[in-house]
Amino acid sequence: MAEGGIKRTATNRSVSPPPIRRKVEATKKSSASFFTPASQKKPNPLTWRVIGSSVVIGKYTPEKQGPISQGKLQKVAAFDLDSTLIKTKSGNTFPRSSDDWKWLDASVPGRLKDLSSEGFQVVVFSNQKKIAIQKDIKKGQSESKSLVMFKDKLTTMLTQLGLPISVYAATTDAEYRKPRLGMWREFIDDYDLDVAGVDLEQSFFVGDAAGRPGDHSAADRGFASNAALPFKTPEEFFLDQAPDTELRIFDPKSYVEAEPAEPAANFTRKHLVELVVFCGSPGAGKSSYFWTNLEPLGYERVNQDILKTRPKCVKVAREHLQAKKSVVVDNTNAGPETRAVWTEIAKEFKIPVRCVHFLSSPELCKHNNAVRAANKELNPEARTSLPGIAFGDFKRRYSPPTLDEGFEDIISVEFSFKGDDEAKKLWGQWWV
């Protein structure tokens, strides 16, 4: 089975149109007369459905379709929407109205029609955080203004194309937003491709969030990687431009696929009673380092996520030190002012104080945070996802520790992935 849960099987079932297993909502009323018998009315080619408050799905099924290929794996041509297939007429980042759009390039409709005629299933995966799905009951509206505007725009776009095509738009649910695979899995299920199979070598994904200088993220490149799809930017696919080689992205696969580095020296206790102060960003691996290296040596852990306040951490640390037990302060301890609280306590108890400095990059820490929150098996302490402000706050306060602060030594720790094959598969995906 390939990544993304897709079987590479030799059989294929009818994939267009797929069976509709959920309640669907017609975009607009049929043009047929009210008195026309139901058996004679033409079905609306465009239907919509919503999954909770997570995803809006539009499906366009033309009345006439070409022959369906049999006995072959399905080829999938997948695209992002904004700045990939279309852009705004106004030049704004976000559209002003439902008609504030135009094709990214005049060649786009023709390329999509060619792909459909060549047997590709064309599908759009788009992050649309500004869409509000919840109904506005106070105003008596069945749908939010943002959702109505999105549907109107896509109705015009899909009608112009006239192709069998589906659009998946993720709102605020992180599990459905790219680079995560929630939308991809929903598409695979809708078209029974978990049974029929996808030709991953012939399929591809095109998107503008590629991690290039000036891109807002690398979410599209990560989505393609997670789904095991070849990736291209719109400039490469529609305009035949050469790939951009100036990528500045954090690629989790580079950590799990790299040759194992020389193992870091194990932490060693130097004194019968000592105080160890961690310094590092949220998500830098501090707690994992404690459980692996210091807990087996009998150190007591003080952690503000558990104890909630610094005064409580100080109180508990004092109690352990009074009992002649060594203590690890497993907090971020970003600046010298915070670390001074602990060096002063060490002076008070007349014991050595040491520092472990975690060097993980901000991108790596955000990745660890997302992986941890989304996977129970990699989250033994049931940590919740931290907001972006937590990383920004650490960066603002951060100053590297120095021996002048009173530390006996400072141990620098570089990140190194540890885990079995299943953990490697999860951690090696893109999550942010």
N, C-alpha and C positions, 0 to 999 in steps of 0.2 A: 504493500500500500504506500503510495507517495504521500508527501507532506500535504496537510489540509484534508486528510481523510478520503482521498480519491483512489479508487481501485483502478489499476491498469488492466482491465479485462478486455477480452477479445470480442465480446458481444455488445450490442447496442440496441436500445429500445427507442421507440418513437419519442422524440424530445420536443416536438413542436406541433400542436400546442400541448403543454403538460396538463395533467389532471389538476383541477382547482379544488384544493382541500379546505380552503377557508372561505368565509363569507367575503364577497367582493362588493365593491361599491362602484356603480357606473359613474363615469365622469360627467355625462350630461344625458338628457333624455333623448330617446330615439326620435329621428325625424319622421318616422312612420305615423300615419293617422292614428288618433286615439281609438278609432273604431276598427282599425285593421286587426284581424285575428292574430293572436300571439304567435301562431305557427308560421305566419307570413312575415313577421317583423324581422328585420335584420339585426343580429346581435351587435352591440356596440364594440368596436374593435379595441377600445382602450378601457381597461378596468383598473381599479385601485384597491389596495388593502393596506392596513396598518397593523404592525405587530406591537402591541402595547403602546408605549411611548418611545419606542426605540428606532423603528424603521418604517419608512413610507415606500411602498412598492407599486410601481406602475407597470402594466403589461399590455403591450400593443400586439394584437393578433390580427393581421389582415384577413379579409374574406378569402382571398386567393393566395395560396402559398405554393412555392416550388416543390418538387419531389423531395421526399425525405430519404436521406441515405441510410442504408441498412448494413449491418455487419461491420461497422467501423466505429472507432472511438470518436467522440464528439470533439470537434475543434471549437475553441472558445476565443472570441475576439472581445476583450474587456477593456473598458475605457473609464477614466475619470470624466467628470462633466465640465466644471468651470475651468477656464484657461487650458482646456484640452480639446473638447469638442466645440465649445462655445465661449464667447466673451461678451462683456457688456457693450452696448452701443454707446453708452454715456462715457465710457472710460473709467467709471468708478470701479472700485474693488468689488462692491456688492451692488446688485441690480436695484434700480429705483422702482421698477414696476415689472409686471409680468411680460411686457413686450420689450424690456430693456435687455435685449440679447441679439447676437448675430453669430454666425458660424465663425469659428476661429480662423478658417481659411476656406476659400471657395471650393477647394477640393474635398472637404470633409464629407458632404452628403454622398458624393460619388464613390469615395473609398468605402464607406459603410455599406452602400448597396452592392458593391463588388464583393465585399467579404461575405455578405449574406448569400449572394448567388453562388459563391464558392463553397457553401456548406458550413460556414462558421455560424455559431450562435452568438449574436451580438448582444452585449450586456453592459450596463453602466453601473459603476459603483462610486458613490459620491458621499463625502462627509458634508452634511448640511446642518450645522449646529444652530443656525438661526431659525430653523423651522420649529415652531411650537405646535405640538400635536394635541395637547390638552384642549378640550372644548371650553369655550368661554360662555358659561351658563348665565352669568349675570347679564350679558348683553344679548342673550338668546341666540347666539351663533353656534352652529353645529361644528364649525371648523375655524381655526385661527386664521387671521389675515395672511400670515406668512405661509401657511399650508395651502390656502387657496391660490396665492400668487404662484407658488411653486408648481402646483398642479396645472394652472392655466398655461404657464410657460412650457412645461413639458408636453402638454396636450398639443400645442402648436408645433413644437419641435418634432414629436413622434409622428404626427399626422403628415407633416411635410415629408418625412422619410418614408413612411408607409411600409416599414419593414417589421418582421417579427423580432421584437426587441423588448427587453425588460430593463427597468431602472430601479436600483436599490439606493435609497437615501437614508443614511444614518444620522440621527439627531444628536442626543447628548449621552446615550448609553455607551460607555467606553468599550464594552465587549463587542459592539457592532461597528464601531468607528475604525477606519483604517489607521494603522496597519494591521489591526486584529482581524480575524477571519470570520466574524459573525455574519456579515453580509454574504461572503463567499459560501459559507455552509448553507445558508438559507437558499441561495441560488441552486446549489448542488441538489438540495432536497426538492425544490420546486420542480426541477427538470429530471428528477430521478437519475441524476448522473452519479450518485453513489452506487448505483447498480450498473448503469450502462458504461460508465467510465469516461474520462476526459483524456484527450490526446495532449498531454502537457508539453510535448516537444513542439507541436504545431501551434498550440495556443499561445496567447501573449496578453500583457496588460500595458496600457499606455496611460501615463499620467505626468502632471507637471511638478508634483512635489517629489523631487528627485534628489534632494540634498546638494544641489549646485549652489554656488554663491548667488545669493539673492532669493533662493527658494525659501518659502516659509517653513518647510520641513522636508523630511525624506519619507513621509508616510506612504506615498504611492510606491516608491521603490521597495519599502519594507513589506507592503501588502503583497506585491508580486513575489518577493522572496519567500514569504510565509506560505503562499499558495503554490510555490514551485513553478511559477510562470516566468518566461522570458520577459524582460522589461525594456520599454523604450519611452523616450520623452515625446511630446507632440511634435517638436521640431525635427526629431529623427524620423518619426513615422509619417507625418504629413508633408514635411518640407524637405525631406531627404538630407538633413544636416548631419554632420559627423557627431558622434557621441561626445559629450562634455567630459573631459578627463579631470577637471578640477573639482573633485568631490571632497567635501569636508563633512563626513558623516561618521557616526558611531555605528559600526556594524557588529552586532552581537556574535555572528558566526565567526568573526576573526578571533574571538576569544576561545570558543570551544573547538575550533578546527586547527588552531595553532599548535605547533610542537610544544610539548610540555617544557616549561622553563625549569631552571634549577630550583629545587624546592627551597623555600625560605627557611632560615634557621629557626628551629623551635624556640619559643619563648622559654627562658630559664629563670627560675627564682634566684635572686642574689642574696636575699636577707630573710630571716625568719618571719619578720613582720615588715611589710612595706606597702606603700600606696602607689597604685598604677593609674594614671590618668590617660584616657583615650582622647584623641583629637581627630575628628573627621566628620564629613558631611552625613546627613541622613542617607541611608542606603549604601554606605561605603563598605559595609561588611563587618562593622564593629562587633555586633552581638555574636555573629557566627565565629569570629576570631576568638571571642571570649570562651564560647562553649567548646571550641576545638583545642585551644591552647592553654587557657588559664583555669577554667573550671576543674580539669583533671588534677591540677596542682593544689587545689584546695582554696583558691581565692574566692572571696565573697563578692557578689556583684551588686552594684548600686546603679539603678537605671531610672531616669526621670519619666520615661514613658509609662513605667509601672507605678512609681511613687508619686507622680504628678507634679510635684513642686521641688525646687532646689532645697529649700529649708528641710523638707522631709528627707531628701537624699543626704544632706549633711548630718541629720539626726541619726539615720540608720548607719552611715559610715562611722560615726563616732562610737556607736554601740559595738560594732564589729571590732574596731581598733582597741577599744577598752577591753574586749575579750581576747586580745592578742591574736586577732585574725587579720591576714592581709586582705586588702580591699582593691577592687577595680571599679573606677568611675566610668561606666559605659554610657557617656553622654557625648554630645557633639563638642563641647568645650572649645568653641570657635576662636575666642580671643584671649589675650593675656589676663584681662580683668576677671573673666570666669575661671580660668585656670589658677589664678592667684588664690581663690577661695581654698583650693585643695593644697597648694604648696604651703599655705599658712597653717592648715590643719596638720600637715606632716611635721612642720616645725614644732607645733604645739605638742605633738606626741613623740617628738624627737626620733622620727623614723625617716628612712630614705623615701623620696618620691621620684617615680620614673614616668616616662611618657611613651605611648605608642601612637605614632602619627600615620593615619591612613591617607594614601595618595590617590584614591580613585577619582577619576574625572567627573565633572557634573553630569555628563551624558550617561556615564556608566551608573552613577548613583540613581538617576531617574529611572533608568532601565531596571535596576535591581528593585526599586520601589514598586514599579508596575508589575514585574514578574511575581514578586512576593505577595502582593494583594490579590492577584488573579488566580493563584494556584495554591490550594490548601496544602498540597504535598510538599511545597517549598516554603511553607510559612508555619513552622511549628508553634510560633507564639501568637498566631492569628492577628498579625499586624494589619491595620487598615491602610488604604492608600493615602499617602501624604499629599497635600495640595502643593502646587508649584511654588507658593510663597515660602514654604519651608526651606526650599533649596536657595531661593533668592535671599532669604534672611541669613542663612549660613554664609553665603558668599559675601554679603555686606559686612558681616562681623568677623570674617575669617582673617587670622594672622598666623603664619606658621610658628610653631613652638620653638623656643631656643633654650639652650642650657643656662643662659643668664637669668631665666625665670626661676631657677633653683632645682631643675631636674638633674638627677644623677646621670641619666642617659636618655636618649631619644631613639626609639626603634622605628624605622620607616617600613611600612607594609604596603607593597604593591598588590593589586588585586590579582587573584589567580582562581579560575573556575575550578570547583571541585564538585563531583557528583557522578551518578551512574548514567547510563545511556539515556534513560527516560528523562532524567533531570536535564541532561545536556540538550535533548530535543526541545524541551519546554523553554529553557533559558536561552537557547540559541535563536528563538524566534524574535521578531520585532514586536515590541509592545507599546512603544510611545513614538 
